[in-house]
Amino acid sequence: MLVSILLMSFGFVFMVLFIIGKVVNYSLKVTIVKGLASSMFVALAIYLFYMKGCPRLGAFLIAGSTLGFVGDILLGLKRTFTNKTSLFNYGGLLSFLIGHVVFIVGLYVTYYNKGHVAAAIVPFVVAILFSVSVVKFQKYLNLNFGNKGLPTFIYIILVASFSFSSFALLISNSFHGVPLIMITVGAFFFLNSDLLLCKTYFGKSNIFEGVLYSILYYIAQFLIAFSLFFL
């Protein structure tokens, strides 16, 4: 427990330093601090994975967290190497896309109950409808996806699928299992973080929203990683 607390504490400290740096003056040093913050949730997942006897779910969470870490670094570097913004943008997006797929697969491999077909279909249908709504009503949300509408649409589907799938599996498991509850909460923090992030990329966001999406993101990642403690 002590190691977990230390890793989360270090993660919180690095997160605060990253947010301050991001607001004051983004530089390569800020990206490094961001990487240190993200490395803490990966380290937490790896540590708990071995402490809990290498559970199958843990392998998926480590992979998903690591892809999130890679995505964080790539999206951070785009702020430093502005001549390669598109490369880092798409690289970061792809990393997070694959990470969400890994998270979703891990949840179904671990928690899906045979015969509960609705839990396997409904979340993805709802996620598609949710994504369609966001894209269709973007102007009312003060967003403008421009020529990035399709990749954004796909990304929102996967992020939303992670949230809705975890909740559907939680229902099908009668709300039993602390790890699944924590992952579900983390997934919804993830979704809200990315919705706020959309305003940064495709609209006008204020400093508060820029800080809030980072906080929600790190809470989500640490909740997902720490869920292994309760296996």
Accessible surface in RSA format (square Angstrom, percent):
REM  Atomic radii and reference values for relative SASA: ProtOr
REM  Chains: A
REM  Algorithm: Lee & Richards
REM  Probe-radius: 1.40
REM  Slices: 20
REM RES _ NUM      All-atoms   Total-Side   Main-Chain    Non-polar    All polar
REM                ABS   REL    ABS   REL    ABS   REL    ABS   REL    ABS   REL
RES MET A   1   114.88  59.5  86.59  57.3  28.29  67.4  86.23  73.3  28.64  37.9
RES LEU A   2   124.26  69.2 118.83  85.0   5.42  13.6 120.34  84.5   3.91  10.5
RES VAL A   3    61.11  40.2  60.95  55.2   0.16   0.4  60.95  53.0   0.16   0.4
RES SER A   4     0.15   0.1   0.15   0.2   0.00   0.0   0.00   0.0   0.15   0.2
RES ILE A   5    79.06  45.0  78.35  58.4   0.71   1.7  78.80  56.7   0.26   0.7
RES LEU A   6    83.05  46.3  83.01  59.4   0.04   0.1  83.01  58.3   0.04   0.1
RES LEU A   7    27.96  15.6  27.96  20.0   0.00   0.0  27.96  19.6   0.00   0.0
RES MET A   8    51.45  26.6  46.91  31.0   4.54  10.8  30.36  25.8  21.09  27.9
RES SER A   9    52.82  44.6  45.82  61.1   7.00  16.1  32.48  69.2  20.34  28.5
RES PHE A  10   106.83  53.4 106.81  66.2   0.02   0.0 106.83  64.8   0.00   0.0
RES GLY A  11     0.03   0.0   0.00   N/A   0.03   0.0   0.00   0.0   0.03   0.1
RES PHE A  12   124.99  62.5 121.22  75.1   3.77   9.8 124.81  75.7   0.18   0.5
RES VAL A  13    75.86  49.9  73.96  67.0   1.90   4.6  75.76  65.8   0.10   0.3
RES PHE A  14    46.61  23.3  46.61  28.9   0.00   0.0  46.61  28.3   0.00   0.0
RES MET A  15    12.71   6.6  12.71   8.4   0.00   0.0   8.18   7.0   4.54   6.0
RES VAL A  16    53.08  34.9  52.39  47.4   0.69   1.7  53.00  46.1   0.07   0.2
RES LEU A  17    90.24  50.3  82.78  59.2   7.46  18.8  82.86  58.2   7.38  19.9
RES PHE A  18     7.00   3.5   6.81   4.2   0.19   0.5   7.00   4.2   0.00   0.0
RES ILE A  19    15.41   8.8  15.41  11.5   0.00   0.0  15.41  11.1   0.00   0.0
RES ILE A  20    93.71  53.3  90.46  67.4   3.25   7.8  93.71  67.5   0.00   0.0
RES GLY A  21    14.74  18.2   0.00   N/A  14.74  18.2  14.51  39.8   0.23   0.5
RES LYS A  22    26.59  13.0  16.66  10.2   9.94  23.7  16.56  14.9  10.04  10.7
RES VAL A  23    69.39  45.7  40.37  36.5  29.02  69.9  46.26  40.2  23.12  62.7
RES VAL A  24   115.95  76.3  85.16  77.1  30.79  74.2  90.65  78.8  25.30  68.6
RES ASN A  25   107.61  74.2  97.05  93.8  10.56  25.4  23.65  56.9  83.96  81.2
RES TYR A  26    34.96  16.3  11.84   6.7  23.11  60.1  10.67   8.0  24.29  29.9
RES SER A  27    41.53  35.1  35.30  47.1   6.23  14.3  34.33  73.1   7.20  10.1
RES LEU A  28    80.31  44.7  78.01  55.8   2.30   5.8  78.01  54.8   2.30   6.2
RES LYS A  29   161.58  78.8 160.40  98.4   1.18   2.8 103.17  92.9  58.41  62.2
RES VAL A  30    13.86   9.1  11.77  10.7   2.08   5.0  13.86  12.0   0.00   0.0
RES THR A  31     3.37   2.4   3.37   3.4   0.00   0.0   3.37   4.5   0.00   0.0
RES ILE A  32    95.48  54.3  89.48  66.7   6.00  14.5  94.08  67.7   1.40   3.8
RES VAL A  33    34.26  22.5  34.26  31.0   0.00   0.0  34.26  29.8   0.00   0.0
RES LYS A  34    24.47  11.9  24.47  15.0   0.00   0.0   7.31   6.6  17.16  18.3
RES GLY A  35     5.69   7.0   0.00   N/A   5.69   7.0   5.46  15.0   0.23   0.5
RES LEU A  36    74.48  41.5  73.48  52.6   1.00   2.5  73.75  51.8   0.73   2.0
RES ALA A  37     0.00   0.0   0.00   0.0   0.00   0.0   0.00   0.0   0.00   0.0
RES SER A  38     0.00   0.0   0.00   0.0   0.00   0.0   0.00   0.0   0.00   0.0
RES SER A  39    32.04  27.1  29.33  39.1   2.71   6.2  27.93  59.5   4.11   5.8
RES MET A  40    31.38  16.2  31.38  20.8   0.00   0.0  30.48  25.9   0.90   1.2
RES PHE A  41     0.00   0.0   0.00   0.0   0.00   0.0   0.00   0.0   0.00   0.0
RES VAL A  42    17.93  11.8  17.93  16.2   0.00   0.0  17.93  15.6   0.00   0.0
RES ALA A  43    33.69  31.0  27.30  42.1   6.39  14.5  31.34  44.1   2.35   6.2
RES LEU A  44     0.00   0.0   0.00   0.0   0.00   0.0   0.00   0.0   0.00   0.0
RES ALA A  45     0.00   0.0   0.00   0.0   0.00   0.0   0.00   0.0   0.00   0.0
RES ILE A  46    68.12  38.8  68.12  50.7   0.00   0.0  68.12  49.1   0.00   0.0
RES TYR A  47    55.43  25.9  48.53  27.6   6.90  18.0  45.72  34.4   9.71  12.0
RES LEU A  48     3.80   2.1   3.80   2.7   0.00   0.0   3.80   2.7   0.00   0.0
RES PHE A  49    27.72  13.9  27.72  17.2   0.00   0.0  27.72  16.8   0.00   0.0
RES TYR A  50   146.00  68.2 127.92  72.8  18.08  47.0  83.85  63.0  62.15  76.6
RES MET A  51   119.61  61.9  91.13  60.3  28.48  67.8  65.03  55.3  54.58  72.3
RES LYS A  52    78.58  38.3  52.37  32.1  26.21  62.4  21.93  19.7  56.64  60.3
RES GLY A  53    61.21  75.5   0.00   N/A  61.21  75.5  35.61  97.7  25.61  57.3
RES CYS A  54    64.00  48.4  45.29  50.5  18.70  44.0  18.59  47.1  45.41  49.0
RES PRO A  55    30.15  22.0  19.23  17.5  10.92  39.7  30.11  24.9   0.04   0.2
RES ARG A  56   153.56  64.5 138.30  70.5  15.26  36.3  61.09  83.5  92.47  56.0
RES LEU A  57     3.90   2.2   2.29   1.6   1.61   4.0   2.29   1.6   1.61   4.3
RES GLY A  58     0.00   0.0   0.00   N/A   0.00   0.0   0.00   0.0   0.00   0.0
RES ALA A  59    50.88  46.8  42.16  65.1   8.72  19.8  45.13  63.6   5.75  15.2
RES PHE A  60    48.26  24.1  46.85  29.0   1.41   3.7  48.26  29.3   0.00   0.0
RES LEU A  61     0.88   0.5   0.88   0.6   0.00   0.0   0.88   0.6   0.00   0.0
RES ILE A  62    31.43  17.9  31.43  23.4   0.00   0.0  31.43  22.6   0.00   0.0
RES ALA A  63    40.46  37.2  33.01  50.9   7.45  16.9  39.94  56.2   0.52   1.4
RES GLY A  64     1.16   1.4   0.00   N/A   1.16   1.4   0.00   0.0   1.16   2.6
RES SER A  65     0.00   0.0   0.00   0.0   0.00   0.0   0.00   0.0   0.00   0.0
RES THR A  66    51.89  36.9  51.89  52.6   0.00   0.0  46.93  63.0   4.96   7.5
RES LEU A  67    42.37  23.6  42.37  30.3   0.00   0.0  42.37  29.8   0.00   0.0
RES GLY A  68     1.82   2.2   0.00   N/A   1.82   2.2   1.72   4.7   0.10   0.2
RES PHE A  69    59.95  30.0  59.95  37.1   0.00   0.0  59.95  36.3   0.00   0.0
RES VAL A  70    60.25  39.6  59.00  53.4   1.26   3.0  60.25  52.4   0.00   0.0
RES GLY A  71     0.00   0.0   0.00   N/A   0.00   0.0   0.00   0.0   0.00   0.0
RES ASP A  72     5.41   3.8   5.41   5.4   0.00   0.0   0.00   0.0   5.41   5.4
RES ILE A  73    44.40  25.3  44.40  33.1   0.00   0.0  44.40  32.0   0.00   0.0
RES LEU A  74    43.55  24.3  43.55  31.2   0.00   0.0  43.55  30.6   0.00   0.0
RES LEU A  75    25.68  14.3  23.10  16.5   2.58   6.5  23.10  16.2   2.58   6.9
RES GLY A  76     0.23   0.3   0.00   N/A   0.23   0.3   0.23   0.6   0.00   0.0
RES LEU A  77    34.63  19.3  34.63  24.8   0.00   0.0  34.63  24.3   0.00   0.0
RES LYS A  78    29.21  14.3  26.44  16.2   2.78   6.6   9.17   8.3  20.05  21.4
RES ARG A  79   104.85  44.0  84.60  43.1  20.25  48.2  22.90  31.3  81.95  49.7
RES THR A  80    46.11  32.8  20.93  21.2  25.18  60.0  24.95  33.5  21.16  32.0
RES PHE A  81    91.19  45.6  88.58  54.9   2.61   6.8  91.19  55.3   0.00   0.0
RES THR A  82   102.45  72.9  86.65  87.8  15.79  37.6  54.87  73.7  47.58  71.9
RES ASN A  83   127.16  87.7  86.09  83.2  41.07  98.9  49.13 118.2  78.03  75.4
RES LYS A  84   106.69  52.1 100.91  61.9   5.78  13.8  50.09  45.1  56.60  60.3
RES THR A  85    48.54  34.5  46.73  47.4   1.81   4.3  39.68  53.3   8.86  13.4
RES SER A  86    70.93  59.9  67.11  89.6   3.82   8.8  31.56  67.2  39.37  55.2
RES LEU A  87   116.30  64.8 107.73  77.1   8.57  21.5 112.97  79.3   3.34   9.0
RES PHE A  88    26.33  13.2  26.10  16.2   0.24   0.6  26.33  16.0   0.00   0.0
RES ASN A  89    26.07  18.0  23.38  22.6   2.69   6.5   8.75  21.1  17.33  16.7
RES TYR A  90   106.72  49.8 102.93  58.6   3.78   9.8  80.20  60.3  26.51  32.7
RES GLY A  91    23.86  29.4   0.00   N/A  23.86  29.4  20.39  56.0   3.47   7.8
RES GLY A  92     0.00   0.0   0.00   N/A   0.00   0.0   0.00   0.0   0.00   0.0
RES LEU A  93    41.26  23.0  38.59  27.6   2.67   6.7  41.26  29.0   0.00   0.0
RES LEU A  94   102.45  57.1 102.10  73.0   0.35   0.9 102.43  71.9   0.02   0.1
RES SER A  95     8.00   6.8   4.75   6.3   3.25   7.5   7.66  16.3   0.34   0.5
RES PHE A  96    16.22   8.1  15.74   9.8   0.48   1.2  15.87   9.6   0.35   1.0
RES LEU A  97    26.27  14.6  26.22  18.8   0.05   0.1  26.27  18.5   0.00   0.0
RES ILE A  98    78.72  44.8  77.56  57.8   1.16   2.8  78.72  56.7   0.00   0.0
RES GLY A  99     2.73   3.4   0.00   N/A   2.73   3.4   2.73   7.5   0.00   0.0
RES HIS A 100     1.98   1.1   1.21   0.8   0.77   2.0   1.07   1.1   0.91   1.1
RES VAL A 101    64.28  42.3  63.63  57.6   0.65   1.6  64.28  55.9   0.00   0.0
RES VAL A 102    29.25  19.3  27.54  24.9   1.71   4.1  29.25  25.4   0.00   0.0
RES PHE A 103     4.35   2.2   4.09   2.5   0.26   0.7   4.16   2.5   0.20   0.6
RES ILE A 104    11.36   6.5  11.36   8.5   0.00   0.0  11.36   8.2   0.00   0.0
RES VAL A 105    66.87  44.0  63.85  57.8   3.02   7.3  66.84  58.1   0.03   0.1
RES GLY A 106     0.07   0.1   0.00   N/A   0.07   0.1   0.07   0.2   0.00   0.0
RES LEU A 107     0.50   0.3   0.50   0.4   0.00   0.0   0.50   0.4   0.00   0.0
RES TYR A 108    37.29  17.4  31.12  17.7   6.17  16.0  31.42  23.6   5.86   7.2
RES VAL A 109    63.32  41.7  40.26  36.4  23.06  55.6  48.13  41.8  15.19  41.2
RES THR A 110    48.67  34.6  23.27  23.6  25.40  60.5  23.58  31.7  25.09  37.9
RES TYR A 111    30.46  14.2  26.46  15.1   3.99  10.4  27.70  20.8   2.75   3.4
RES TYR A 112    72.39  33.8  49.68  28.3  22.71  59.1  38.81  29.2  33.58  41.4
RES ASN A 113    52.43  36.2  48.88  47.2   3.56   8.6  16.14  38.8  36.30  35.1
RES LYS A 114   195.46  95.4 171.01 104.9  24.45  58.2 113.90 102.5  81.57  86.9
RES GLY A 115    64.32  79.3   0.00   N/A  64.32  79.3  34.53  94.8  29.78  66.7
RES HIS A 116    77.60  42.4  70.45  49.0   7.15  18.3  45.36  46.7  32.24  37.5
RES VAL A 117    86.39  56.8  84.21  76.2   2.17   5.2  84.52  73.4   1.86   5.1
RES ALA A 118    64.48  59.3  55.78  86.1   8.70  19.8  60.88  85.7   3.60   9.5
RES ALA A 119     7.94   7.3   3.63   5.6   4.31   9.8   6.57   9.3   1.37   3.6
RES ALA A 120    35.18  32.3  26.71  41.2   8.47  19.3  26.73  37.6   8.45  22.4
RES ILE A 121    94.28  53.7  91.82  68.4   2.46   5.9  94.00  67.7   0.28   0.8
RES VAL A 122    77.88  51.2  77.01  69.7   0.87   2.1  77.88  67.7   0.00   0.0
RES PRO A 123     2.67   1.9   0.94   0.9   1.73   6.3   2.67   2.2   0.00   0.0
RES PHE A 124    66.13  33.1  66.13  41.0   0.00   0.0  66.13  40.1   0.00   0.0
RES VAL A 125    73.44  48.3  72.95  66.0   0.50   1.2  73.27  63.7   0.17   0.5
RES VAL A 126    59.57  39.2  59.25  53.6   0.31   0.8  59.25  51.5   0.31   0.8
RES ALA A 127     0.00   0.0   0.00   0.0   0.00   0.0   0.00   0.0   0.00   0.0
RES ILE A 128    78.10  44.4  78.10  58.2   0.00   0.0  78.10  56.2   0.00   0.0
RES LEU A 129   110.40  61.5 109.01  78.0   1.38   3.5 109.42  76.8   0.98   2.6
RES PHE A 130    57.50  28.8  51.76  32.1   5.74  14.9  57.07  34.6   0.43   1.2
RES SER A 131     0.00   0.0   0.00   0.0   0.00   0.0   0.00   0.0   0.00   0.0
RES VAL A 132    63.66  41.9  61.46  55.6   2.20   5.3  63.08  54.8   0.58   1.6
RES SER A 133    50.77  42.9  48.49  64.7   2.29   5.3  22.69  48.3  28.09  39.3
RES VAL A 134    11.39   7.5  10.29   9.3   1.09   2.6  11.38   9.9   0.00   0.0
RES VAL A 135    36.25  23.9  34.50  31.2   1.75   4.2  34.50  30.0   1.75   4.7
RES LYS A 136   143.31  69.9 116.88  71.7  26.44  62.9  73.51  66.2  69.80  74.4
RES PHE A 137    95.76  47.9  95.76  59.3   0.00   0.0  95.76  58.1   0.00   0.0
RES GLN A 138    38.71  21.6  38.71  28.3   0.00   0.0  12.84  27.3  25.87  19.6
RES LYS A 139   144.66  70.6 127.80  78.4  16.86  40.1  76.50  68.9  68.15  72.6
RES TYR A 140   154.92  72.3 125.12  71.2  29.81  77.6  94.61  71.1  60.31  74.4
RES LEU A 141    85.48  47.6  74.97  53.6  10.51  26.4  80.37  56.4   5.11  13.8
RES ASN A 142   107.45  74.1  93.40  90.3  14.04  33.8  25.55  61.5  81.90  79.2
RES LEU A 143    15.19   8.5   7.06   5.0   8.13  20.4   8.21   5.8   6.98  18.8
RES ASN A 144   108.07  74.5  98.48  95.2   9.60  23.1  25.73  61.9  82.34  79.6
RES PHE A 145     4.38   2.2   0.85   0.5   3.53   9.2   1.07   0.6   3.31   9.5
RES GLY A 146    58.36  72.0   0.00   N/A  58.36  72.0  36.37  99.8  21.98  49.2
RES ASN A 147   141.31  97.4 102.47  99.0  38.84  93.5  48.38 116.4  92.93  89.8
RES LYS A 148    71.23  34.7  71.23  43.7   0.00   0.0  29.29  26.4  41.93  44.7
RES GLY A 149    16.55  20.4   0.00   N/A  16.55  20.4  14.55  39.9   2.01   4.5
RES LEU A 150   124.41  69.3 115.05  82.3   9.37  23.5 118.34  83.1   6.07  16.3
RES PRO A 151    33.41  24.3  30.03  27.4   3.37  12.3  33.41  27.6   0.00   0.0
RES THR A 152    11.23   8.0   8.60   8.7   2.63   6.3   6.87   9.2   4.36   6.6
RES PHE A 153    50.22  25.1  50.22  31.1   0.00   0.0  50.22  30.4   0.00   0.0
RES ILE A 154    76.24  43.4  76.24  56.8   0.00   0.0  76.24  54.9   0.00   0.0
RES TYR A 155    25.35  11.8  25.35  14.4   0.00   0.0  20.87  15.7   4.48   5.5
RES ILE A 156     6.24   3.5   5.47   4.1   0.77   1.9   6.24   4.5   0.00   0.0
RES ILE A 157    30.99  17.6  30.99  23.1   0.00   0.0  30.99  22.3   0.00   0.0
RES LEU A 158    36.00  20.0  36.00  25.8   0.00   0.0  36.00  25.3   0.00   0.0
RES VAL A 159     1.43   0.9   1.38   1.2   0.05   0.1   1.38   1.2   0.05   0.1
RES ALA A 160     0.00   0.0   0.00   0.0   0.00   0.0   0.00   0.0   0.00   0.0
RES SER A 161     0.32   0.3   0.32   0.4   0.00   0.0   0.00   0.0   0.32   0.4
RES PHE A 162     0.42   0.2   0.42   0.3   0.00   0.0   0.42   0.3   0.00   0.0
RES SER A 163     0.00   0.0   0.00   0.0   0.00   0.0   0.00   0.0   0.00   0.0
RES PHE A 164    40.27  20.1  37.43  23.2   2.84   7.4  38.03  23.1   2.24   6.4
RES SER A 165     0.00   0.0   0.00   0.0   0.00   0.0   0.00   0.0   0.00   0.0
RES SER A 166     0.00   0.0   0.00   0.0   0.00   0.0   0.00   0.0   0.00   0.0
RES PHE A 167    86.03  43.0  86.03  53.3   0.00   0.0  86.03  52.2   0.00   0.0
RES ALA A 168    17.61  16.2  12.86  19.8   4.74  10.8  15.64  22.0   1.97   5.2
RES LEU A 169     0.03   0.0   0.03   0.0   0.00   0.0   0.03   0.0   0.00   0.0
RES LEU A 170     9.86   5.5   9.86   7.1   0.00   0.0   9.86   6.9   0.00   0.0
RES ILE A 171    89.64  51.0  80.51  60.0   9.13  22.0  80.51  58.0   9.13  24.8
RES SER A 172    20.92  17.7   4.53   6.0  16.39  37.8  11.56  24.6   9.36  13.1
RES ASN A 173    32.12  22.2  23.91  23.1   8.22  19.8   8.98  21.6  23.15  22.4
RES SER A 174    72.07  60.9  56.88  75.9  15.19  35.0  26.04  55.5  46.03  64.5
RES PHE A 175   108.64  54.4  98.22  60.8  10.42  27.1  98.22  59.5  10.42  29.8
RES HIS A 176   133.70  73.1 126.86  88.2   6.84  17.5  85.15  87.8  48.55  56.5
RES GLY A 177    34.70  42.8   0.00   N/A  34.70  42.8  23.45  64.4  11.25  25.2
RES VAL A 178    72.01  47.4  69.56  63.0   2.45   5.9  69.56  60.4   2.45   6.6
RES PRO A 179     8.86   6.5   8.86   8.1   0.00   0.0   8.86   7.3   0.00   0.0
RES LEU A 180     0.00   0.0   0.00   0.0   0.00   0.0   0.00   0.0   0.00   0.0
RES ILE A 181    67.04  38.2  66.94  49.9   0.10   0.2  66.94  48.2   0.10   0.3
RES MET A 182    25.36  13.1  24.13  16.0   1.23   2.9  23.13  19.7   2.23   3.0
RES ILE A 183     0.12   0.1   0.12   0.1   0.00   0.0   0.12   0.1   0.00   0.0
RES THR A 184     7.35   5.2   7.35   7.4   0.00   0.0   7.35   9.9   0.00   0.0
RES VAL A 185    65.22  42.9  62.02  56.1   3.20   7.7  64.94  56.4   0.28   0.8
RES GLY A 186     0.00   0.0   0.00   N/A   0.00   0.0   0.00   0.0   0.00   0.0
RES ALA A 187     0.00   0.0   0.00   0.0   0.00   0.0   0.00   0.0   0.00   0.0
RES PHE A 188    65.36  32.7  65.26  40.4   0.11   0.3  65.36  39.6   0.00   0.0
RES PHE A 189    62.34  31.2  61.00  37.8   1.34   3.5  61.65  37.4   0.69   2.0
RES PHE A 190     2.66   1.3   2.66   1.6   0.00   0.0   2.66   1.6   0.00   0.0
RES LEU A 191    11.08   6.2  11.08   7.9   0.00   0.0  11.08   7.8   0.00   0.0
RES ASN A 192    69.57  48.0  68.62  66.3   0.95   2.3  10.15  24.4  59.42  57.4
RES SER A 193     2.15   1.8   2.15   2.9   0.00   0.0   0.00   0.0   2.15   3.0
RES ASP A 194    15.83  11.1  14.13  14.1   1.70   4.0   8.03  18.9   7.80   7.8
RES LEU A 195    54.27  30.2  48.20  34.5   6.07  15.3  48.56  34.1   5.71  15.4
RES LEU A 196    33.72  18.8  33.12  23.7   0.59   1.5  33.49  23.5   0.22   0.6
RES LEU A 197    33.66  18.7  33.66  24.1   0.00   0.0  33.66  23.6   0.00   0.0
RES CYS A 198    13.45  10.2  11.82  13.2   1.63   3.8   2.11   5.3  11.34  12.2
RES LYS A 199    47.98  23.4  47.98  29.4   0.00   0.0  18.77  16.9  29.21  31.1
RES THR A 200    59.74  42.5  38.04  38.6  21.70  51.7  38.79  52.1  20.95  31.7
RES TYR A 201    74.50  34.8  42.29  24.1  32.22  83.8  39.48  29.7  35.02  43.2
RES PHE A 202    37.71  18.9  28.05  17.4   9.66  25.1  34.37  20.8   3.34   9.6
RES GLY A 203    30.00  37.0   0.00   N/A  30.00  37.0  10.24  28.1  19.77  44.3
RES LYS A 204   188.85  92.1 173.41 106.4  15.45  36.8 121.19 109.1  67.66  72.1
RES SER A 205    41.80  35.3  10.58  14.1  31.22  71.9   1.83   3.9  39.97  56.0
RES ASN A 206    88.75  61.2  75.65  73.1  13.10  31.5  42.92 103.3  45.82  44.3
RES ILE A 207   123.01  70.0 113.16  84.3   9.85  23.7 120.09  86.5   2.91   7.9
RES PHE A 208   140.09  70.1 132.93  82.3   7.16  18.6 137.42  83.3   2.67   7.6
RES GLU A 209    27.04  15.5  26.79  20.3   0.24   0.6   6.06  11.7  20.98  17.1
RES GLY A 210    12.57  15.5   0.00   N/A  12.57  15.5  12.57  34.5   0.00   0.0
RES VAL A 211    34.37  22.6  34.34  31.1   0.03   0.1  34.34  29.8   0.03   0.1
RES LEU A 212    52.35  29.2  51.49  36.8   0.86   2.2  52.34  36.8   0.01   0.0
RES TYR A 213    34.25  16.0  34.25  19.5   0.00   0.0  16.87  12.7  17.38  21.4
RES SER A 214     3.85   3.3   2.30   3.1   1.55   3.6   2.05   4.4   1.80   2.5
RES ILE A 215    54.26  30.9  54.26  40.4   0.00   0.0  54.26  39.1   0.00   0.0
RES LEU A 216    23.17  12.9  23.17  16.6   0.00   0.0  23.17  16.3   0.00   0.0
RES TYR A 217    18.75   8.8  18.75  10.7   0.00   0.0  18.75  14.1   0.00   0.0
RES TYR A 218     4.41   2.1   4.41   2.5   0.00   0.0   4.41   3.3   0.00   0.0
RES ILE A 219    69.33  39.5  63.22  47.1   6.11  14.7  68.53  49.3   0.80   2.2
RES ALA A 220     0.00   0.0   0.00   0.0   0.00   0.0   0.00   0.0   0.00   0.0
RES GLN A 221     0.79   0.4   0.79   0.6   0.00   0.0   0.00   0.0   0.79   0.6
RES PHE A 222    22.59  11.3  21.83  13.5   0.76   2.0  22.32  13.5   0.27   0.8
RES LEU A 223    43.98  24.5  42.54  30.4   1.44   3.6  43.52  30.6   0.46   1.2
RES ILE A 224     0.00   0.0   0.00   0.0   0.00   0.0   0.00   0.0   0.00   0.0
RES ALA A 225     0.00   0.0   0.00   0.0   0.00   0.0   0.00   0.0   0.00   0.0
RES PHE A 226    24.71  12.4  24.71  15.3   0.00   0.0  24.71  15.0   0.00   0.0
RES SER A 227     0.00   0.0   0.00   0.0   0.00   0.0   0.00   0.0   0.00   0.0
RES LEU A 228     0.04   0.0   0.04   0.0   0.00   0.0   0.04   0.0   0.00   0.0
RES PHE A 229    53.87  26.9  51.19  31.7   2.67   7.0  51.19  31.0   2.67   7.7
RES PHE A 230    89.31  44.7  62.68  38.8  26.63  69.3  68.30  41.4  21.01  60.1
RES LEU A 231    77.76  43.3  30.96  22.2  46.80 117.6  60.11  42.2  17.65  47.5
END  Absolute sums over single chains surface
CHAIN  1 A    11011.6       9537.5       1474.1       8394.4       2617.2
END  Absolute sums over all chains
TOTAL         11011.6       9537.5       1474.1       8394.4       2617.2
